[in-house]
Amino acid sequence: MAGHSQFKNIMHRKGKQDAKRGKVFTKLIREIMVSARSGLPDPAANPRLKAAIAAAKAQNMPKDTIERAIKRGSGAEDGTNFEEVRYEGYGPGGVAIIVEALTDNRNRTASDVRSIFAKNGGSLGETNSVAFNFARKGLIVYPAAVGSADAVFEAALEAGAEDVVSGDEIHEIVTSPDDFAAVRDALEAKFGAAESARLSWRPGVTVPVDAAQAETLFQLIEALEDNDDVQTVSANYDVADEIVARLSA
């Protein structure tokens, strides 16, 4: 199994649940606020906000919570200003990791991320120290129940996607950044709102990781994902399916 741009996709395959409901909502609310602030507060004219709202609805976030987050982000209500920051480093086995966060305190987040790396066999590096291992891509995720692998593949490629990977629980559609919005909208018209849809980092090359390294690596990524400020974690590992099955047993 190769590393993916969002660790929750790994967690799907490992058969585990995502973080607690409140923690998930915290991350989604921050994304909605930043999306509303970075563009128009109208999702029809703001693709990032539209994707953030779709992700929130997929987690059954109440409508009034979503609307309040949009108002706070657009300045209609007082709210904390969050900024986007990126951290890069290495995990066990030399795996390259990119961490994207939304924070209201850079010093706190940097300290927390550095500590998580150090406590779990990794090391935080400088900006652009590992980014060359990745490419910026659009990633759209649908539950497997929306259609067969062939149906999703045909619809995605017709819409302009670059690749589709279907598994037992999810379909992952990969696009270029320029085609992301068009592909997302075309698939939404056919299959409904995606489980998640956003730009992310996809590994260009992967690093093979053995069982011992994989266990520590997954602990590192899970600890990063558990941090309230962290939105996504990208890693260029390659772990055999039998190792993943053993660790999730």
Stockholm file with secondary structure:
# STOCKHOLM 1.0

chainA/1-249         MAGHSQFKNIMHRKGKQDAKRGKVFTKLIREIMVSARSGLPDPAANPRLKAAIAAAKAQNMPKDTIERAIKRGSGAEDGTNFEEVRYEGYGPGGVAIIVEALTDNRNRTASDVRSIFAKNGGSLGETNSVAFNFARKGLIVYPAAVGSADAVFEAALEAGAEDVVSGDEIHEIVTSPDDFAAVRDALEAKFGAAESARLSWRPGVTVPVDAAQAETLFQLIEALEDNDDVQTVSANYDVADEIVARLSA
#=GR chainA/1-249 SS CBCCSCHHHHHHHTTCCCSCHHHHHHHHHHHHHHHHHHSCSCGGGCHHHHHHHHHHHHTTCCHHHHHHHHHHHHTSSCCCCCEEEEEEEECGGGCEEEEEEEESCHHHHHHHHHHHHHHTTCEECCTTSSGGGEEEEEEEEEEGGGSCHHHHHHHHHHHTCSEEEECSSEEEEEECTTTHHHHHHHHHHHHCSCSEEEEEEEESSCEECCHHHHHHHHHHHHHHHHSTTEEEEEECEECCHHHHHHHHC
#=GC SS_cons         CBCCSCHHHHHHHTTCCCSCHHHHHHHHHHHHHHHHHHSCSCGGGCHHHHHHHHHHHHTTCCHHHHHHHHHHHHTSSCCCCCEEEEEEEECGGGCEEEEEEEESCHHHHHHHHHHHHHHTTCEECCTTSSGGGEEEEEEEEEEGGGSCHHHHHHHHHHHTCSEEEECSSEEEEEECTTTHHHHHHHHHHHHCSCSEEEEEEEESSCEECCHHHHHHHHHHHHHHHHSTTEEEEEECEECCHHHHHHHHC
//
